[in-house]
Amino acid sequence: MLRATLDSWALMALLDDEPAATRVAAVIDDGAAVMSWINLGEVYYQTMRRRGEPQARVAIEAIQRRVRVETPDPPLVMAAAEIKAGGGLSYADAFCVATARRHRTAIYTGDPEIVRMDAPGIEVIDLRSTV
């Protein structure tokens, strides 16, 4: 059963072995995580910039084996566009929120824009906290 939607912030924390990595790994190890290909694309380009293309490809392949990664369909694209139109979030972040709404899951992130957004019915787990 899915219980977490991950954004690129969460995956980069895992790949960079930051303090939030343990919490991200736990939800992934439970088989309970989902994310959009849009957000995984962010992870790919960020990892490519930091470590080069070969390491970025290895990282993406490893994530795909452990996280349910969804290709956006037209209804998700429209939902993300509506969220983006409301302001305050990047288009990629809007896909994360739309994915969480679709699956009724909490968003695991440390992205300040998502953490402070006002989206009724969406739980946000702030991975920057130590709780």
GUFI-861061 format. One line per field, with one value per residue (C-alpha): residue number from 1; residue in one letter; z, x, y. Coordinates in pm, whole numbers, m for minus. Each point is the difference from the previous one (the first is absolute). Layout:
GUFI-861061
n: (NUM  ...)
res: (A  ...)
zz: (Z  ...)
xx: (X  ...)
yy: (Y  ...)
//
This chain:
GUFI-861061
n: (1  2  3  4  5  6  7  8  9  10  11  12  13  14  15  16  17  18  19  20  21  22  23  24  25  26  27  28  29  30  31  32  33  34  35  36  37  38  39  40  41  42  43  44  45  46  47  48  49  50  51  52  53  54  55  56  57  58  59  60  61  62  63  64  65  66  67  68  69  70  71  72  73  74  75  76  77  78  79  80  81  82  83  84  85  86  87  88  89  90  91  92  93  94  95  96  97  98  99  100  101  102  103  104  105  106  107  108  109  110  111  112  113  114  115  116  117  118  119  120  121  122  123  124  125  126  127  128  129  130  131)
res: (M  L  R  A  T  L  D  S  W  A  L  M  A  L  L  D  D  E  P  A  A  T  R  V  A  A  V  I  D  D  G  A  A  V  M  S  W  I  N  L  G  E  V  Y  Y  Q  T  M  R  R  R  G  E  P  Q  A  R  V  A  I  E  A  I  Q  R  R  V  R  V  E  T  P  D  P  P  L  V  M  A  A  A  E  I  K  A  G  G  G  L  S  Y  A  D  A  F  C  V  A  T  A  R  R  H  R  T  A  I  Y  T  G  D  P  E  I  V  R  M  D  A  P  G  I  E  V  I  D  L  R  S  T  V)
zz: (0  m97  280  m127  m303  m45  m167  m128  333  179  m258  m8  381  m36  m279  185  329  182  342  m159  m195  271  m4  m380  m12  258  m208  m316  172  105  m367  78  m219  m328  m206  m337  m289  1  348  m87  m298  247  194  m324  m109  351  35  m349  88  326  m100  m376  m231  71  376  m62  m216  265  267  m208  m77  370  93  m264  155  343  m60  m205  m267  m199  m346  10  m183  m126  322  212  m236  28  379  20  m229  225  305  m181  m102  371  40  250  m143  m290  m272  117  359  m133  m143  342  161  m272  40  377  m50  m247  238  325  137  208  m174  134  m68  141  m283  171  m270  51  379  29  m266  100  m153  196  28  m74  283  m37  191  43  m30  128  350  224  127)
xx: (0  135  41  262  50  363  131  349  105  m63  188  296  18  19  259  212  m29  m137  m169  m342  134  m97  m363  m16  162  m247  m306  165  99  m364  m98  m232  143  m117  127  m58  243  11  154  229  118  103  202  164  115  113  199  143  124  157  140  m21  m231  118  m60  m330  m122  101  m183  m319  0  42  m287  m225  52  m109  m256  m319  68  m301  m14  m232  m327  m226  m209  317  142  m321  m4  363  m76  m291  228  269  m258  m73  354  276  137  220  m159  197  m118  m356  44  110  m311  m229  151  m53  m362  m58  130  m111  353  215  273  349  216  213  m77  m103  m256  m185  39  m166  m269  m363  m160  m296  1  372  229  359  276  279  317  207  m137  155  m332)
yy: (0  341  251  246  218  100  311  66  156  m330  m208  239  m21  m378  6  257  m192  304  m29  m58  m301  m248  112  m9  m345  m131  92  m134  m325  m45  4  287  280  150  290  163  m35  380  m3  m288  204  271  m258  m110  346  99  m322  42  349  m118  m339  m37  m189  m357  33  178  m291  m252  199  28  m371  m82  230  m155  m344  124  275  m7  262  117  148  302  m58  281  24  31  263  202  m36  116  295  104  m19  202  261  53  131  m63  m324  m100  m209  m306  55  21  m352  m123  150  m134  m347  14  104  m280  m264  166  m19  228  196  m69  305  276  239  326  84  m328  5  341  m48  8  m307  m135  m376  m37  m104  116  m177  257  m204  292  m62  m261  m134)
//
